[in-house]
Amino acid sequence: MAGRVTATDPSSGTTRSMTRLEYGLEVVKHQVANMLLAGLKTAHCGIVLFGTDHTQNSLAASGYEYIWEFISPSQPSALTLSRISSIPLHQTSSVEPFKGDLLSAIILCNHLMGETLAAKKWARKLVVVTDGRTETDWNGWKEQMEKMRIDEVTLNVIGLDFDDPQAGYIEPTKPETKATNEAKLQRLCKGLSNNSSCSTARAAVMNAQAPQPRVTGSNPTLMMLSLGYPDSETAKSEGYDAQETLFIRCELQKCTTIVRPMSTKKMSKFGVSSELERRRKDLEAASELEQHPPGHADDEDDDYLPGLLQTNRKHVYVNKQNKDGHPQDAGDDSDDPDMKLSSDDEPAPLESREADQDSLAKAYKYGSSLVIFDKEDEAKIRQTFSPSLEIRGFTALKTVPRHHLLNNVYYLSPLPSDPGSQLAFSALVRAMHDANRAAIARYVSRSVTAEPKMVILIPVVESTIRYFLFIQVPFAEDLREYLFPSLPSTTTSPNKKSNAQYVPTKEMEEAMDDLVDKMDLSAEDESSTVDGRTQPWLELENACNPAVHHVKNCVLHRLGHPDSKDLACVHPALAKYMAPPPHVAERVASTLERVIQLADVKAVPSQTKSKRKNAASGNPADANEKINLDDILGDILDDMDDLDQSIGAV
């Protein structure tokens, strides 16, 4: 593993050199960093080194030599990533053939997972990073494969300089030991009936950094879908029988979820040092102003793991009380021995004290004042609603505007254990699908503070299942429609109008239509299939949002490389959409020039700031300038001087 490889940034073209082992460990760091960001207590990991000069493991007495349990299985932390970065320092100093049995290391890892998990049904995953040059005794590998299949272990082998026929790389002078180990590892991965794989380090690193949409999953929420008048009083007033209402037991599950970029976090040693320096300055300033008691300091500043610091500020509001225990009015400090005489310029310090929960009240900020709003006031104005999903009407699918579909999308399906609900639900979906109609329903969730929402149920009929797409829509009061006037036109004669300055001519419209057609991104420039068809250049289902995926890659890179000042390389899947494709830019050039000439497109000059605006804002630079009366009055002063001279002569 002492050889070196060159990693290239596809966005900038810069290259950097690193060892094969460091390159393979990038995948391990990426997976551990993902666990660290998730923060799940059920995600544990351990590191085992084989082929080292050190022997330390639980099966050392059974002949498992040159294998080191580097990190015991536990919940990962920033210290775990720091220790992974130090693995290259523990490479063996011996020459080929290297010590350390590869199969023994796999057996030891399975043994550690079995001891750690015991009877827990957790997902078991084993990642092996190797160059395949260690001498290995493969006797009993089939029995081990069968045990891994029973335990449902996923094996991912990352081979350093392994053959990659798809990339066109075949090692010409491969040692016999490496060829044997590579073949056995591939057979072991194929023998496991799960997502086990054997790939090269370059492919594994690119896949680890590739945009990976997170599969949404949720526990089903039970609810009752009603069609009719479930309320007997409402049914009686409308002239219907409440017993004729159709009830269908359903369950609601997530279909899609809005993904937003990661929030800001301190993920490096540089962030830790800057945050600590900022805190020290705040404490020094506070001590000078006597806003904190002497000796007050943040004792938690030094108790951090290198590489990770996440600050959470918590504000606690307490009620000041006097000796008798009664609440004290704001600004009255005459009976409080703990408060010094204070003025408006300098607030008096308060010692921290415990407050009774009953004496606290929730308050909302209204302007510069706080309005107390307790639970009694909230109970008076808040209405209570019972959980329900009631169909209130139907509408044609074509009349539903796309921009009215809000928030996430859910699946609404019948309860699997209720055949009657399944039959009624299937008939309702089928009838609405044939009529091209959607249902408008009133929805109230099971939350205590839930309020009614309007949703639309879109029927979907597939070969094996029928269901509704459950999407929230706005109320009529939430819609704001703005009517804009038409483009300016001039009237030359009754009922006849001619184009004005801002109305496009027919020639302009044709040129713009041609421009839009040539900006089509749906196909490549040249055919890439055997039958001459072109592959689509842009597929919306495979398109990625750089604001989500690249920000995460940068955070993971900084988390795995705390001493690095560089950002993560831009993945080719993201770099593809950061610039127009060359064949489209070349195809559009002539048409774009024609549109510019016809429409007389010109660059909008930058507007200068108004002097009146600067004067109104009270710019201090203008206040320091001296006023020259000669520049303002000019000839008037000269005329006054002439007048003074003439008076003196008289």
C-alpha positions as CSV (number, residue, x, y, z in Angstrom):
1,M,0.0,0.0,0.0
2,A,3.0,2.2,-0.2
3,G,2.5,3.2,-3.8
4,R,1.0,6.6,-4.7
5,V,-2.0,7.7,-6.8
6,T,-3.1,11.0,-8.2
7,A,-6.5,12.4,-7.4
8,T,-7.9,14.9,-9.9
9,D,-10.6,17.6,-9.2
10,P,-13.0,17.4,-12.2
11,S,-14.1,21.0,-11.6
12,S,-10.7,22.8,-11.5
13,G,-8.4,20.2,-13.0
14,T,-6.0,20.4,-10.1
15,T,-4.3,17.2,-8.9
16,R,-2.9,16.0,-5.6
17,S,-0.8,13.0,-4.8
18,M,-1.5,10.5,-2.0
19,T,-0.7,7.0,-1.1
20,R,-3.0,4.1,-2.1
21,L,-4.0,3.5,1.5
22,E,-4.9,7.1,2.1
23,Y,-7.0,7.0,-1.1
24,G,-8.8,3.9,0.0
25,L,-9.5,5.3,3.5
26,E,-11.4,8.2,2.0
27,V,-14.4,5.8,1.6
28,V,-14.1,4.7,5.3
29,K,-13.9,8.4,6.4
30,H,-16.9,9.2,4.3
31,Q,-19.1,6.5,5.9
32,V,-18.0,7.2,9.4
33,A,-18.6,11.0,8.9
34,N,-22.1,10.2,7.7
35,M,-22.7,8.2,10.9
36,L,-21.4,11.1,12.9
37,L,-23.7,13.7,11.2
38,A,-26.7,11.4,11.6
39,G,-26.1,11.2,15.4
40,L,-27.9,7.9,15.7
41,K,-27.2,6.0,19.0
42,T,-27.8,2.7,17.1
43,A,-24.9,3.3,14.6
44,H,-21.7,1.7,15.9
45,C,-18.5,1.1,14.0
46,G,-15.1,-0.4,14.7
47,I,-11.7,-0.5,13.0
48,V,-9.5,-3.7,12.6
49,L,-6.0,-3.5,11.1
50,F,-4.4,-6.6,9.6
51,G,-0.9,-6.9,8.1
52,T,0.7,-4.9,10.9
53,D,3.6,-5.7,13.2
54,H,1.3,-5.5,16.2
55,T,-1.0,-8.2,17.5
56,Q,-3.9,-7.3,19.7
57,N,-7.3,-8.9,19.4
58,S,-9.7,-11.1,21.3
59,L,-8.8,-14.3,19.3
60,A,-5.0,-13.8,19.5
61,A,-4.6,-17.0,21.5
62,S,-6.2,-19.0,18.6
63,G,-3.6,-18.0,16.1
64,Y,-4.9,-14.7,14.7
65,E,-1.6,-12.9,14.5
66,Y,-0.7,-9.5,13.1
67,I,-4.3,-8.3,13.5
68,W,-5.0,-5.3,15.7
69,E,-8.4,-4.2,17.0
70,F,-7.6,-0.6,16.4
71,I,-11.0,0.8,17.5
72,S,-13.5,-1.2,19.4
73,P,-17.1,-1.2,18.1
74,S,-18.8,1.9,19.6
75,Q,-20.7,5.0,18.6
76,P,-18.4,7.1,16.3
77,S,-17.1,10.5,17.3
78,A,-14.7,13.1,15.9
79,L,-11.9,11.2,17.7
80,T,-12.7,8.2,15.5
81,L,-12.0,10.1,12.3
82,S,-8.8,11.4,13.8
83,R,-7.6,7.9,14.6
84,I,-8.6,6.7,11.1
85,S,-6.3,9.4,9.6
86,S,-3.4,8.0,11.7
87,I,-3.8,4.5,10.2
88,P,-1.0,5.0,7.6
89,L,1.4,5.5,10.5
90,H,0.9,1.9,11.6
91,Q,1.9,0.2,8.3
92,T,4.1,-2.9,8.6
93,S,7.8,-2.4,8.1
94,S,8.3,-5.9,6.7
95,V,8.9,-6.6,3.0
96,E,6.9,-8.9,0.8
97,P,5.3,-11.3,1.4
98,F,3.4,-9.2,3.9
99,K,2.1,-10.7,7.1
100,G,-1.5,-10.9,8.2
101,D,-4.2,-13.3,7.0
102,L,-7.1,-11.6,5.1
103,L,-9.6,-14.3,5.8
104,S,-8.7,-14.3,9.5
105,A,-9.4,-10.5,9.6
106,I,-12.8,-11.1,8.1
107,I,-13.6,-13.8,10.6
108,L,-12.5,-11.6,13.5
109,C,-14.7,-8.7,12.3
110,N,-17.7,-11.1,12.2
111,H,-16.8,-12.3,15.7
112,L,-16.7,-8.7,17.0
113,M,-20.1,-7.8,15.4
114,G,-21.6,-11.0,16.9
115,E,-20.3,-10.2,20.4
116,T,-21.4,-6.5,20.2
117,L,-24.9,-7.0,18.8
118,A,-25.7,-10.4,20.4
119,A,-29.4,-10.9,19.6
120,K,-30.0,-7.4,18.2
121,K,-31.4,-7.3,14.7
122,W,-29.1,-4.5,13.5
123,A,-27.8,-4.1,10.0
124,R,-24.3,-5.6,9.8
125,K,-21.8,-4.1,7.2
126,L,-18.2,-5.0,6.7
127,V,-15.9,-2.8,4.6
128,V,-12.5,-4.3,3.6
129,V,-9.8,-2.0,2.2
130,T,-6.9,-4.0,0.9
131,D,-4.3,-4.3,-1.9
132,G,-4.6,-8.1,-1.9
133,R,-0.8,-8.6,-1.4
134,T,-1.0,-10.5,2.0
135,E,-0.6,-14.2,2.0
136,T,-3.9,-15.7,3.0
137,D,-5.0,-19.3,3.8
138,W,-8.5,-19.6,2.2
139,N,-9.4,-22.9,3.7
140,G,-12.9,-22.8,5.1
141,W,-14.0,-19.6,3.2
142,K,-17.2,-21.2,2.0
143,E,-18.2,-22.0,5.6
144,Q,-17.5,-18.4,6.6
145,M,-19.6,-17.2,3.6
146,E,-22.5,-19.3,4.7
147,K,-22.3,-17.9,8.3
148,M,-22.2,-14.3,6.9
149,R,-25.2,-15.1,4.8
150,I,-27.1,-16.4,7.9
151,D,-26.1,-13.2,9.9
152,E,-27.1,-11.1,6.9
153,V,-23.7,-9.4,6.7
154,T,-23.1,-7.0,3.8
155,L,-19.5,-7.2,2.5
156,N,-18.0,-4.2,0.6
157,V,-14.4,-4.8,-0.7
158,I,-12.4,-1.8,-1.8
159,G,-9.5,-3.0,-3.8
160,L,-6.4,-0.9,-4.3
161,D,-5.3,-1.3,-7.9
162,F,-7.8,-4.1,-8.6
163,D,-8.7,-4.8,-12.2
164,D,-11.5,-2.7,-13.6
165,P,-12.6,-3.9,-17.0
166,Q,-15.2,-1.1,-17.4
167,A,-12.5,1.6,-16.9
168,G,-10.1,-0.4,-19.2
169,Y,-7.5,-1.1,-16.5
170,I,-6.0,-4.6,-16.2
171,E,-2.8,-5.0,-14.2
172,P,-0.3,-6.6,-16.6
173,T,2.2,-8.0,-14.1
174,K,0.1,-9.0,-11.2
175,P,1.6,-11.1,-8.4
176,E,0.2,-14.6,-7.9
177,T,-0.8,-13.8,-4.3
178,K,-2.8,-10.7,-5.3
179,A,-4.5,-12.5,-8.2
180,T,-5.7,-15.3,-5.9
181,N,-6.9,-13.0,-3.2
182,E,-8.7,-10.8,-5.7
183,A,-10.5,-13.8,-7.2
184,K,-11.5,-15.2,-3.8
185,L,-12.9,-11.8,-2.7
186,Q,-15.0,-11.5,-5.8
187,R,-16.4,-15.0,-5.3
188,L,-17.1,-14.2,-1.7
189,C,-19.1,-11.0,-2.6
190,K,-21.1,-12.8,-5.3
191,G,-21.9,-15.6,-2.9
192,L,-23.7,-13.3,-0.4
193,S,-27.3,-12.7,-1.3
194,N,-27.4,-9.0,-0.5
195,N,-25.8,-5.7,-1.7
196,S,-22.2,-7.0,-1.3
197,S,-19.8,-5.6,-3.9
198,C,-16.1,-5.7,-4.8
199,S,-14.9,-2.5,-6.5
200,T,-11.8,-0.5,-7.1
201,A,-10.8,2.4,-4.8
202,R,-11.3,5.0,-7.5
203,A,-14.9,3.8,-8.2
204,A,-15.6,3.5,-4.5
205,V,-14.5,7.0,-3.8
206,M,-16.5,8.5,-6.6
207,N,-19.6,6.5,-5.6
208,A,-19.2,7.7,-2.0
209,Q,-19.0,11.3,-3.0
210,A,-21.8,11.0,-5.6
211,P,-25.2,12.6,-4.9
212,Q,-27.3,10.0,-3.1
213,P,-30.9,10.8,-2.7
214,R,-32.2,9.7,0.7
215,V,-35.0,7.2,0.5
216,T,-37.9,8.5,2.6
217,G,-39.6,6.1,4.9
218,S,-42.3,6.6,7.6
219,N,-44.5,4.6,9.8
220,P,-48.1,4.5,8.5
221,T,-50.6,6.8,10.2
222,L,-54.0,5.3,10.7
223,M,-57.0,7.5,9.8
224,M,-60.7,7.3,8.7
225,L,-61.7,8.6,5.3
226,S,-65.3,9.7,5.2
227,L,-67.6,10.5,2.3
228,G,-70.9,12.1,3.3
229,Y,-71.9,13.8,6.5
230,P,-70.4,12.1,9.5
231,D,-71.9,14.7,11.9
232,S,-75.5,13.8,12.6
233,E,-76.5,17.5,13.2
234,T,-75.0,18.6,9.9
235,A,-76.5,15.7,8.0
236,K,-80.0,16.5,9.4
237,S,-79.7,20.2,8.5
238,E,-78.7,19.3,5.0
239,G,-81.5,16.7,4.6
240,Y,-79.3,13.6,4.5
241,D,-79.1,10.5,6.7
242,A,-75.9,10.2,8.7
243,Q,-76.0,6.4,8.4
244,E,-75.4,6.7,4.6
245,T,-72.0,8.1,5.2
246,L,-69.2,6.0,3.7
247,F,-66.3,5.3,6.1
248,I,-63.0,3.8,4.8
249,R,-60.1,2.9,7.1
250,C,-56.9,4.1,5.6
251,E,-53.2,4.7,6.3
252,L,-51.0,7.6,5.3
253,Q,-47.3,7.3,4.4
254,K,-44.7,9.7,3.0
255,C,-44.1,9.7,-0.7
256,T,-41.6,12.6,-1.1
257,T,-40.0,15.0,1.4
258,I,-38.5,18.4,0.9
259,V,-34.7,18.3,1.3
260,R,-32.9,21.5,2.4
261,P,-29.2,22.2,2.7
262,M,-27.4,21.5,5.9
263,S,-27.5,24.1,8.6
264,T,-24.3,25.8,9.7
265,K,-22.0,23.8,12.1
266,K,-18.5,24.1,13.3
267,M,-16.8,21.1,11.6
268,S,-13.0,21.8,11.8
269,K,-10.2,22.8,14.1
270,F,-10.2,26.2,12.5
271,G,-13.9,26.6,13.5
272,V,-13.1,25.4,17.0
273,S,-10.3,27.9,17.5
274,S,-12.3,30.8,16.1
275,E,-15.3,30.0,18.2
276,L,-13.2,29.7,21.4
277,E,-11.4,33.0,20.6
278,R,-14.8,34.7,20.1
279,R,-16.0,33.4,23.4
280,R,-12.9,34.6,25.2
281,K,-13.4,38.1,23.8
282,D,-17.1,38.1,24.9
283,L,-16.1,37.1,28.4
284,E,-13.4,39.8,28.6
285,A,-15.8,42.4,27.4
286,A,-18.5,41.2,29.9
287,S,-16.0,41.3,32.8
288,E,-15.0,44.9,31.9
289,L,-18.6,46.0,31.9
290,E,-19.3,44.1,35.2
291,Q,-22.2,42.3,33.5
292,H,-21.1,39.0,35.0
293,P,-19.8,38.1,38.5
294,P,-16.0,37.9,38.9
295,G,-14.6,34.5,38.1
296,H,-17.4,33.6,35.7
297,A,-16.2,31.5,32.8
298,D,-17.4,28.9,30.4
299,D,-15.9,25.7,31.7
300,E,-17.1,23.7,28.7
301,D,-14.8,25.4,26.2
302,D,-11.9,23.0,26.7
303,D,-14.0,19.9,26.8
304,Y,-14.4,19.3,23.1
305,L,-13.3,16.7,20.6
306,P,-10.9,18.0,18.0
307,G,-12.6,18.3,14.7
308,L,-16.2,18.9,15.9
309,L,-17.9,21.7,17.8
310,Q,-21.6,22.6,17.7
311,T,-22.7,25.5,19.7
312,N,-26.3,25.7,21.0
313,R,-27.2,28.9,22.9
314,K,-30.0,28.6,25.5
315,H,-31.8,31.6,27.0
316,V,-33.6,31.2,30.3
317,Y,-35.9,33.9,31.6
318,V,-36.6,34.0,35.3
319,N,-38.9,36.2,37.5
320,K,-37.2,38.5,40.0
321,Q,-38.5,38.2,43.5
322,N,-38.0,40.2,46.7
323,K,-37.5,39.0,50.3
324,D,-41.2,38.2,50.8
325,G,-41.3,36.0,47.7
326,H,-43.6,38.3,45.8
327,P,-42.9,39.3,42.2
328,Q,-41.2,42.6,42.0
329,D,-42.2,45.3,39.6
330,A,-39.8,46.2,36.8
331,G,-37.5,49.0,37.6
332,D,-38.1,48.8,41.4
333,D,-34.8,47.7,43.1
334,S,-35.2,49.4,46.5
335,D,-36.0,46.3,48.4
336,D,-33.6,43.9,46.6
337,P,-30.3,43.5,48.5
338,D,-28.7,41.7,45.6
339,M,-29.0,44.7,43.3
340,K,-26.8,47.8,43.3
341,L,-27.9,51.3,42.4
342,S,-28.0,51.3,38.7
343,S,-28.6,53.9,36.0
344,D,-29.8,53.7,32.4
345,D,-26.3,53.6,31.1
346,E,-25.1,50.6,33.1
347,P,-27.4,47.6,33.9
348,A,-27.0,46.1,37.4
349,P,-25.7,42.5,37.6
350,L,-28.0,39.8,38.8
351,E,-27.0,36.6,40.4
352,S,-28.4,33.4,38.9
353,R,-31.3,32.1,41.0
354,E,-33.9,29.4,40.6
355,A,-37.4,30.3,39.5
356,D,-40.6,28.5,40.2
357,Q,-42.3,27.1,37.1
358,D,-45.7,28.4,38.2
359,S,-44.4,32.0,38.4
360,L,-43.2,32.0,34.7
361,A,-45.5,32.9,31.9
362,K,-45.2,32.7,28.1
363,A,-44.9,36.1,26.5
364,Y,-44.8,37.2,22.9
365,K,-42.9,40.2,21.6
366,Y,-45.0,42.9,20.2
367,G,-42.9,45.8,19.0
368,S,-40.6,46.7,21.9
369,S,-42.9,45.3,24.6
370,L,-43.8,41.8,25.8
371,V,-47.4,40.6,25.9
372,I,-48.1,37.9,28.5
373,F,-50.2,35.1,27.0
374,D,-50.8,32.3,29.5
375,K,-52.5,28.9,29.0
376,E,-55.9,30.2,30.0
377,D,-55.9,32.9,27.4
378,E,-54.7,30.4,24.8
379,A,-57.5,27.9,25.7
380,K,-60.1,30.6,25.2
381,I,-59.2,31.5,21.7
382,R,-57.9,28.1,20.4
383,Q,-60.5,25.8,18.9
384,T,-60.4,22.0,19.3
385,F,-60.9,19.7,16.4
386,S,-61.2,16.0,16.2
387,P,-58.9,14.1,13.8
388,S,-60.6,13.4,10.5
389,L,-60.3,13.2,6.7
390,E,-63.6,14.2,5.1
391,I,-64.2,14.5,1.4
392,R,-66.0,17.8,0.7
393,G,-66.2,17.8,-3.1
394,F,-64.7,16.8,-6.4
395,T,-63.1,18.8,-9.2
396,A,-61.6,18.1,-12.6
397,L,-57.9,17.3,-12.6
398,K,-57.1,19.8,-15.3
399,T,-58.5,22.6,-13.2
400,V,-55.9,22.1,-10.4
401,P,-53.0,24.6,-10.8
402,R,-49.6,23.1,-10.3
403,H,-48.5,26.0,-8.0
404,H,-51.4,25.2,-5.6
405,L,-49.8,21.9,-4.6
406,L,-48.0,22.6,-1.3
407,N,-45.6,20.9,1.0
408,N,-44.8,17.1,0.9
409,V,-46.6,14.4,-0.9
410,Y,-48.1,11.3,0.8
411,Y,-49.6,8.0,-0.1
412,L,-53.1,7.3,1.0
413,S,-54.0,3.6,0.8
414,P,-56.6,1.3,2.5
415,L,-55.8,-0.7,5.6
416,P,-54.4,-4.1,4.5
417,S,-56.3,-5.9,7.3
418,D,-59.7,-4.6,6.3
419,P,-61.1,-6.2,3.2
420,G,-64.2,-4.0,3.2
421,S,-62.2,-0.8,3.2
422,Q,-60.0,-2.2,0.4
423,L,-63.0,-2.9,-1.8
424,A,-64.7,0.5,-1.2
425,F,-61.4,2.4,-1.6
426,S,-60.5,0.6,-4.8
427,A,-64.0,1.4,-6.3
428,L,-63.7,5.1,-5.3
429,V,-60.2,5.4,-6.8
430,R,-61.3,3.7,-10.0
431,A,-64.4,5.8,-10.5
432,M,-62.4,9.1,-9.9
433,H,-59.6,7.9,-12.3
434,D,-62.1,7.1,-15.1
435,A,-63.8,10.5,-14.6
436,N,-60.4,12.4,-14.5
437,R,-61.4,14.0,-11.2
438,A,-59.8,14.7,-7.9
439,A,-61.3,14.9,-4.4
440,I,-61.0,18.0,-2.1
441,A,-60.9,17.0,1.5
442,R,-60.7,18.5,4.9
443,Y,-57.9,17.1,7.0
444,V,-57.1,17.4,10.8
445,S,-54.2,15.4,12.1
446,R,-53.9,13.7,15.5
447,S,-51.8,16.5,17.0
448,V,-53.3,18.4,20.0
449,T,-52.8,21.8,18.4
450,A,-53.7,20.7,14.9
451,E,-55.8,22.9,12.7
452,P,-57.9,22.0,9.7
453,K,-56.2,21.9,6.3
454,M,-57.4,21.5,2.8
455,V,-55.9,18.6,0.8
456,I,-56.4,17.2,-2.6
457,L,-56.6,13.5,-3.3
458,I,-55.4,12.5,-6.8
459,P,-56.3,9.0,-7.9
460,V,-53.5,6.7,-9.2
461,V,-54.3,3.4,-10.8
462,E,-51.5,0.9,-11.5
463,S,-51.5,-2.7,-12.5
464,T,-51.3,-4.1,-9.0
465,I,-52.4,-1.3,-6.7
466,R,-54.7,1.7,-6.4
467,Y,-54.1,4.7,-4.1
468,F,-54.4,8.4,-3.7
469,L,-51.7,11.1,-3.7
470,F,-52.4,13.2,-0.7
471,I,-51.2,16.9,-1.2
472,Q,-52.0,20.0,0.8
473,V,-53.6,22.9,-1.1
474,P,-54.3,26.5,0.1
475,F,-57.6,27.9,1.3
476,A,-59.3,30.5,-0.9
477,E,-58.4,33.2,1.6
478,D,-54.7,32.3,1.3
479,L,-54.6,33.0,-2.4
480,R,-53.5,36.4,-3.7
481,E,-54.3,37.1,-7.3
482,Y,-52.7,40.1,-9.0
483,L,-54.0,41.4,-12.3
484,F,-51.4,43.2,-14.4
485,P,-52.4,45.5,-17.3
486,S,-51.7,44.5,-20.8
487,L,-48.7,45.8,-22.8
488,P,-49.0,49.4,-24.0
489,S,-50.8,49.7,-27.4
490,T,-52.1,52.6,-29.4
491,T,-55.5,52.9,-31.0
492,T,-55.4,54.3,-34.6
493,S,-59.1,53.7,-35.5
494,P,-62.1,52.2,-33.9
495,N,-61.6,48.5,-32.9
496,K,-58.1,48.6,-34.4
497,K,-54.8,48.7,-32.4
498,S,-51.3,48.9,-33.6
499,N,-48.1,47.6,-31.9
500,A,-46.4,50.1,-29.6
501,Q,-42.9,50.2,-28.4
502,Y,-43.0,47.3,-25.9
503,V,-45.2,45.0,-28.0
504,P,-43.1,42.4,-29.8
505,T,-43.5,42.0,-33.6
506,K,-44.2,38.8,-35.3
507,E,-40.6,38.5,-36.4
508,M,-39.4,38.9,-32.8
509,E,-41.8,36.1,-31.7
510,E,-40.6,33.7,-34.4
511,A,-36.9,34.4,-33.4
512,M,-37.7,33.8,-29.7
513,D,-39.5,30.6,-30.5
514,D,-36.5,29.4,-32.5
515,L,-34.2,30.3,-29.6
516,V,-36.3,28.4,-27.1
517,D,-36.4,25.3,-29.4
518,K,-32.6,25.3,-29.8
519,M,-32.0,25.5,-26.0
520,D,-33.5,22.1,-25.6
521,L,-31.5,20.0,-23.1
522,S,-33.3,16.8,-23.5
523,A,-30.8,15.1,-25.9
524,E,-27.1,14.8,-26.5
525,D,-25.4,16.3,-29.5
526,E,-24.3,13.0,-31.0
527,S,-25.9,9.6,-31.0
528,S,-24.5,7.2,-28.4
529,T,-26.5,4.1,-29.0
530,V,-26.2,1.2,-31.5
531,D,-29.4,2.1,-33.3
532,G,-28.4,5.8,-33.7
533,R,-30.6,7.2,-31.0
534,T,-29.4,10.0,-28.7
535,Q,-29.3,9.6,-24.9
536,P,-31.1,12.3,-22.9
537,W,-28.6,14.9,-21.5
538,L,-30.9,16.1,-18.7
539,E,-33.0,13.6,-16.8
540,L,-35.0,15.3,-14.0
541,E,-35.2,12.2,-11.9
542,N,-31.4,12.0,-11.9
543,A,-30.7,15.7,-11.6
544,C,-29.0,16.9,-8.4
545,N,-29.1,20.1,-6.3
546,P,-25.6,21.3,-5.6
547,A,-26.9,23.3,-2.7
548,V,-27.8,20.0,-1.0
549,H,-25.2,17.5,-2.1
550,H,-22.0,19.6,-2.5
551,V,-22.5,21.4,0.8
552,K,-22.8,18.0,2.5
553,N,-19.7,16.7,0.7
554,C,-17.7,19.8,1.9
555,V,-18.8,19.2,5.5
556,L,-17.9,15.6,5.3
557,H,-14.5,16.5,3.7
558,R,-13.7,19.0,6.5
559,L,-14.9,16.5,9.1
560,G,-12.5,13.9,7.7
561,H,-9.6,16.3,7.1
562,P,-9.7,18.8,10.0
563,D,-6.3,20.3,9.1
564,S,-7.1,20.9,5.5
565,K,-8.1,24.4,4.2
566,D,-9.3,23.1,0.8
567,L,-12.9,22.2,0.0
568,A,-14.1,18.9,-1.4
569,C,-13.7,18.2,-5.1
570,V,-16.9,18.9,-7.1
571,H,-18.3,15.6,-8.2
572,P,-18.8,15.2,-12.0
573,A,-22.5,14.6,-11.5
574,L,-22.8,18.1,-10.0
575,A,-20.2,19.7,-12.3
576,K,-22.2,18.6,-15.3
577,Y,-25.0,21.0,-14.5
578,M,-22.9,24.0,-13.5
579,A,-22.4,25.3,-17.1
580,P,-24.4,25.0,-20.3
581,P,-23.4,22.0,-22.5
582,P,-21.0,23.0,-25.3
583,H,-23.2,21.6,-28.1
584,V,-26.2,23.7,-26.9
585,A,-24.1,26.9,-26.6
586,E,-22.8,26.4,-30.1
587,R,-26.2,25.7,-31.5
588,V,-27.8,28.8,-29.9
589,A,-25.1,31.3,-30.7
590,S,-26.5,32.5,-34.1
591,T,-30.1,32.6,-33.0
592,L,-29.2,34.5,-29.8
593,E,-27.4,37.1,-31.8
594,R,-30.5,37.5,-34.1
595,V,-32.8,38.0,-31.1
596,I,-30.4,40.7,-29.6
597,Q,-30.5,42.6,-32.9
598,L,-34.2,42.4,-33.4
599,A,-35.1,43.4,-29.9
600,D,-32.3,45.9,-29.6
601,V,-31.1,44.4,-26.4
602,K,-28.7,46.7,-24.5
603,A,-26.9,46.5,-21.2
604,V,-28.7,48.4,-18.5
605,P,-26.3,51.0,-17.0
606,S,-25.8,51.0,-13.3
607,Q,-27.6,53.8,-11.5
608,T,-25.7,56.3,-9.5
609,K,-26.8,56.8,-5.9
610,S,-28.9,59.9,-5.2
611,K,-27.2,62.7,-3.3
612,R,-30.4,63.4,-1.5
613,K,-30.6,59.8,-0.2
614,N,-27.0,60.1,1.1
615,A,-27.8,63.4,2.8
616,A,-30.9,62.0,4.4
617,S,-29.1,59.0,5.8
618,G,-26.7,61.3,7.6
619,N,-23.4,60.2,6.1
620,P,-20.6,61.2,8.5
621,A,-18.2,61.7,5.7
622,D,-20.4,64.5,4.3
623,A,-20.8,66.1,7.7
624,N,-17.0,66.6,8.0
625,E,-16.7,68.4,4.7
626,K,-16.3,72.2,4.8
627,I,-18.9,74.3,3.0
628,N,-17.4,76.8,0.4
629,L,-19.8,79.7,0.0
630,D,-18.0,80.7,-3.2
631,D,-19.0,77.5,-4.9
632,I,-22.6,77.9,-3.8
633,L,-23.3,81.6,-4.3
634,G,-20.7,82.4,-7.0
635,D,-21.5,85.7,-8.7
636,I,-23.8,86.9,-6.0
637,L,-20.8,87.4,-3.6
638,D,-19.0,89.3,-6.3
639,D,-22.0,91.6,-6.9
640,M,-22.2,92.3,-3.1
641,D,-18.5,93.2,-3.0
642,D,-19.0,95.7,-5.9
643,L,-21.9,97.2,-4.0
644,D,-19.9,97.6,-0.8
645,Q,-17.1,99.4,-2.7
646,S,-19.6,101.8,-4.3
647,I,-21.2,102.6,-1.0
648,G,-17.8,103.3,0.5
649,A,-17.0,105.7,-2.3
650,V,-20.1,107.7,-1.8
